[in-house]
């Protein structure tokens, strides 16, 4: 994918984009979380990724794996609520997949490891109205695009973002069965999940960074399932 020498710069650039995007979307995420949660998701992820950016910018001679590990550790220590352990712990768990660098194969493994940790820690599956509803179709679509459809990583990322967006939309009409939103029961129906939404924003900024760093990649027309894919049958 990227030249090994450019990998650390790509990671820092991605974290910067994510931090800036979450700062821009802080009030929107707070509004979403006010309806079904503690109204702190926007503030928490904004603070966490801003701290993560400062941490990676201060890290010298670090590999991509080291930088992602630093992001995870910072999120765990800086982000309150459920987001810190979910995002931070999953970045830490998945960072080992980048030990040999950023490749199509290692990013597929990274996504799967990240999703695995989110599911294990949060106990949620597709349909529970959580970040898993955006993350699962994104990870499975990316894997299928690379391994079965033989797409470039950039094209695969575009498809993954589209799948995540549909996953976010999928959270609107369903009842929450995990997290604080589950306390509302059927009153959670009609509200978009803030965790799924911030996951989409993160994926969009990763894709934007990839567009910048993966020069010469073919970006192809991206389509994906109309409902979140739980991975069955792939």
Steps between C-alpha positions, in 0.01 A plus 500: 500500500722785623876529492624382841673833557171684453294280730557695824411823323182344367397389849562846647311661211205266555489576872513873424213472253296297748567744783399796284185326375387397847557855622277625218234240577515526880171685537323270255622189682396657830154564357469137392622375838267735686204310358604150610811528717696720739554788256877460537604300193592801288706656776670173590613397152602856417718520810640153448611538141639847565713347775592212269617746237722677750641164610590376151646837401736476796611145413831477312618217274186295558361234270139490383436232760651713777294803402173309490586349838559852631162611368333213681678559828415869490134438429473256789651753739327813369152398385221448749188291462490192282690657211844492663521125563323416175703719266824504696507135596420398144776717351747347746382145426510544122828692481702180500362415157709788362830359630621432147366825360187625330393265222168388358528179700601667826220756480244223449640326808501831689134559427402150606702524823352842577145373449571188704612709797203736475261205502679324785517811716156638428311176449304643208418353162338652192152622586570617856518868395870558571822579314502133396221576254736727304825317567392147408383570144804723444748232607329221309457710187867602508610137541275378217611783272867412550486121512213414266445799274872574455451874549773742597513597868379849415199368309434252779507781756246696298267201503558453872402861570182457297417185696560681830272784393221253433573346837450837666167542321405150617521614865214749459199263493628236743473470878817519705584182691847595627643794689319784669265541205357156578345645817262694278360187339274585209550871562845459343336429164534787256832623636835460323773336705783742587766228522417369154508858375843580642626171357384614157678834542823321594477270198431794269815674619707183467378477141584867439851440630536194279401708198785735584763233559405226255598683183414319181234278655193430292186620676211309353127531529405374845179321580413301811209321663195705591500366855789428735679176419563276799754302301290186459550324173825671408 
